Amino acid sequence: MSKAGLVRIGIDIRHLTDFGVGTYLRNVVRGLARVERTHEYFLIGDQERVRELGELPSNFEAVSIGAHSTRLGEWADFRRQVKHCRCDLLHVPHLMAMPQYLLCPYVVTVHDLLDYLYRTRRNGSSLRRTLHFEFTRRALLGAARIFAVSQFTKADIQRLFGIPGAKIEVVYNALDDRFRLGHATDEDRQFIAERYQVTYPFLLYAGRISPHKNIIRIIEAFSALKIELAKEGKYPDLKLIIIGDDLSSHPDLRRTVIRSAVQNDVRFLGFVPIDALRIFYDAAKIFVFPSLYEGFGLPPLYFGADLVWLHKAPTGFCRAK
């Protein structure tokens, strides 16, 4: 420590704009910035992305690492910055295989263990998967503390990696403060009508696009729903809006839309800023959350006590009251 009682804390923000981990990171940094004035914090990653956090107090400093073509090169640069900042502690807010080579104690947040539960299906050789698993286990064993986002995730860490439960602290995820602003106003709805041309009733999925999110099933269920509604003459203009990350690497979704004959009723909006996302959540007729596996499942939290699960549907439909 540089001064009596002063701790220099590094925070890995390389995934600040990602879904899931990015939301977690933004909430952690903003929450600390509101209440913490004692210690020094170094936000290590892409300095440009720090602007998304808004104004931060003087004890928070952004530290850039360069662009790298390999993960190993990126990690080496990241490690150099941790050393340069003379960090007493580092928070790694996601599971990775290399923190054991750091020069200071570190804590790790584990959101889920999907890759390790289904690691036999991952790309790469069996040897590579085995090494990845073993390096991650060592990273967890070497951590000063492990934060799990749920009791479910804590149990998975203990079961899969043999980590003692006393080393794992359950710290639940929290809402972004902007979701506490109340219901969308008429002006908010006018904004998404003008910015995104959304003037019709819609079902909503928001989150990362990956196989375990079960998005293909959403599209198929939506197609079946449209057929049933057409028989009753209801909601002829109902759409399905999918807000998520890059769609180009998931051509199977486009094929499913065409095969299900709903190409005129499904919209992929890609990334949507959180201020607009809040409006979409509130304006949706139904929010769809059919994930096959989640460590926590943050999106349903946005609906709080007003969440209603519709068990009649083959997917996890839910809606606000």
BELFENTA-V923237 format. One record per residue. N is the residue number from 1. RES is the residue in one letter. OMEGA is omega as a letter, one per 20 degrees, with the letter a starting at -180 (NA if undefined). NEAR is the number of other ideal C-beta (glycine too) atoms within 10 Angstrom. D_LAST is the distance of its C-alpha to the last C-alpha in whole Angstrom. Layout:
n: (N,N)
res: (RES,RES)
omega: (OMEGA,OMEGA)
near: (NEAR,NEAR)
d_last: (D_LAST,D_LAST)
//
This chain:
n: (1,2,3,4,5,6,7,8,9,10,11,12,13,14,15,16,17,18,19,20,21,22,23,24,25,26,27,28,29,30,31,32,33,34,35,36,37,38,39,40,41,42,43,44,45,46,47,48,49,50,51,52,53,54,55,56,57,58,59,60,61,62,63,64,65,66,67,68,69,70,71,72,73,74,75,76,77,78,79,80,81,82,83,84,85,86,87,88,89,90,91,92,93,94,95,96,97,98,99,100,101,102,103,104,105,106,107,108,109,110,111,112,113,114,115,116,117,118,119,120,121,122,123,124,125,126,127,128,129,130,131,132,133,134,135,136,137,138,139,140,141,142,143,144,145,146,147,148,149,150,151,152,153,154,155,156,157,158,159,160,161,162,163,164,165,166,167,168,169,170,171,172,173,174,175,176,177,178,179,180,181,182,183,184,185,186,187,188,189,190,191,192,193,194,195,196,197,198,199,200,201,202,203,204,205,206,207,208,209,210,211,212,213,214,215,216,217,218,219,220,221,222,223,224,225,226,227,228,229,230,231,232,233,234,235,236,237,238,239,240,241,242,243,244,245,246,247,248,249,250,251,252,253,254,255,256,257,258,259,260,261,262,263,264,265,266,267,268,269,270,271,272,273,274,275,276,277,278,279,280,281,282,283,284,285,286,287,288,289,290,291,292,293,294,295,296,297,298,299,300,301,302,303,304,305,306,307,308,309,310,311,312,313,314,315,316,317,318,319,320,321)
res: (M,S,K,A,G,L,V,R,I,G,I,D,I,R,H,L,T,D,F,G,V,G,T,Y,L,R,N,V,V,R,G,L,A,R,V,E,R,T,H,E,Y,F,L,I,G,D,Q,E,R,V,R,E,L,G,E,L,P,S,N,F,E,A,V,S,I,G,A,H,S,T,R,L,G,E,W,A,D,F,R,R,Q,V,K,H,C,R,C,D,L,L,H,V,P,H,L,M,A,M,P,Q,Y,L,L,C,P,Y,V,V,T,V,H,D,L,L,D,Y,L,Y,R,T,R,R,N,G,S,S,L,R,R,T,L,H,F,E,F,T,R,R,A,L,L,G,A,A,R,I,F,A,V,S,Q,F,T,K,A,D,I,Q,R,L,F,G,I,P,G,A,K,I,E,V,V,Y,N,A,L,D,D,R,F,R,L,G,H,A,T,D,E,D,R,Q,F,I,A,E,R,Y,Q,V,T,Y,P,F,L,L,Y,A,G,R,I,S,P,H,K,N,I,I,R,I,I,E,A,F,S,A,L,K,I,E,L,A,K,E,G,K,Y,P,D,L,K,L,I,I,I,G,D,D,L,S,S,H,P,D,L,R,R,T,V,I,R,S,A,V,Q,N,D,V,R,F,L,G,F,V,P,I,D,A,L,R,I,F,Y,D,A,A,K,I,F,V,F,P,S,L,Y,E,G,F,G,L,P,P,L,Y,F,G,A,D,L,V,W,L,H,K,A,P,T,G,F,C,R,A,K)
omega: (a,r,r,r,a,r,r,a,r,r,r,a,a,a,a,a,r,r,r,a,r,r,r,a,a,r,a,a,a,r,r,a,r,a,a,r,a,a,r,a,r,a,a,a,r,a,a,a,a,r,a,a,a,a,a,r,a,r,r,a,r,a,a,r,a,r,a,a,r,r,r,r,r,a,r,r,r,a,r,a,r,r,a,a,a,a,r,a,r,r,r,a,r,a,r,a,a,a,a,r,r,a,r,r,a,r,a,r,r,a,r,a,a,a,a,r,a,a,r,a,a,r,r,a,r,r,a,r,r,r,r,r,a,r,r,r,r,r,r,r,a,a,r,r,r,r,r,a,r,r,r,r,r,r,r,r,r,a,a,a,r,r,r,a,a,a,a,r,r,r,a,r,r,r,r,a,a,r,r,a,r,a,r,r,r,r,r,a,r,r,a,r,a,a,a,a,r,a,a,r,a,r,a,r,r,r,r,r,r,a,a,r,r,a,r,r,r,a,r,r,r,r,r,r,r,r,a,r,r,r,a,r,a,r,r,a,r,r,r,r,r,r,a,a,a,a,a,a,r,a,r,r,r,r,r,r,a,r,a,r,r,a,r,a,r,r,r,a,a,a,r,r,a,r,r,a,r,a,r,r,a,a,a,r,a,r,a,a,a,a,r,a,r,r,r,a,a,a,r,r,a,a,r,a,a,a,r,r,r,a,a,a,r,r,a,r,r,a,r,a,NA)
near: (12,9,8,5,7,12,14,20,21,26,22,25,28,20,18,23,18,14,20,20,20,19,20,24,26,19,16,19,23,14,12,19,17,10,7,14,10,9,16,21,23,22,23,25,22,17,14,11,19,19,9,14,17,10,7,16,11,7,16,20,15,18,19,15,22,10,9,13,7,8,11,10,13,16,19,14,16,23,18,12,17,23,13,11,19,14,25,16,17,26,21,22,23,17,22,17,17,17,23,14,12,19,12,16,13,21,17,25,24,25,21,21,21,17,14,18,14,13,18,7,9,11,6,10,8,9,8,12,17,11,13,17,16,12,15,24,17,16,22,21,14,14,22,12,15,24,22,27,22,19,11,16,22,20,14,20,24,15,11,16,19,10,19,10,13,6,14,22,13,15,13,12,18,14,13,17,11,11,17,9,12,8,10,17,12,7,8,18,15,13,16,20,13,10,12,16,9,20,12,15,14,19,23,23,26,20,21,15,19,15,13,14,20,19,25,18,16,23,23,18,21,25,18,15,19,18,12,9,13,12,7,7,7,9,16,11,9,18,19,23,23,23,21,21,16,9,14,8,9,18,9,12,17,15,12,19,23,10,14,19,11,20,10,8,21,21,16,17,18,12,11,18,10,13,12,16,21,21,22,21,18,20,19,20,14,20,23,28,22,18,19,12,15,21,21,18,17,21,22,16,14,18,19,11,5,10,15,12,12,12,7,6,15,11,21,20,21,19,17,17,7)
d_last: (52,53,53,53,50,48,46,46,43,42,39,39,36,38,34,32,31,30,26,25,29,29,25,27,30,29,27,30,32,30,30,33,35,33,35,38,41,43,44,44,42,43,40,42,41,41,41,40,36,36,36,32,32,33,36,37,40,43,43,41,43,42,45,45,46,48,46,48,48,48,45,49,50,46,46,50,49,46,49,51,49,48,52,52,50,51,48,48,45,42,39,38,34,34,36,40,43,45,45,47,50,49,51,49,47,43,40,37,33,32,29,30,33,32,35,37,35,36,39,41,39,40,42,46,48,48,50,48,45,47,48,44,43,46,46,42,43,46,44,42,45,46,43,43,40,37,33,31,27,26,28,28,30,32,33,33,36,38,38,39,41,42,41,42,39,40,40,36,34,30,29,25,23,22,19,21,22,20,17,17,18,15,13,15,17,19,22,20,19,22,23,22,23,26,27,25,25,21,21,19,15,15,14,15,17,19,22,25,27,29,29,27,24,24,24,26,24,21,23,24,21,20,23,23,20,21,24,22,20,24,25,22,23,19,18,22,21,18,19,19,20,21,22,25,28,31,31,35,35,33,34,33,30,31,33,30,29,32,32,29,30,27,29,28,24,24,24,25,25,27,27,24,25,22,22,21,19,17,16,16,13,11,12,11,10,10,11,14,16,19,21,24,25,24,26,23,20,19,16,13,14,13,10,11,9,6,7,7,10,12,15,16,17,20,19,16,13,10,6,4,0)
//
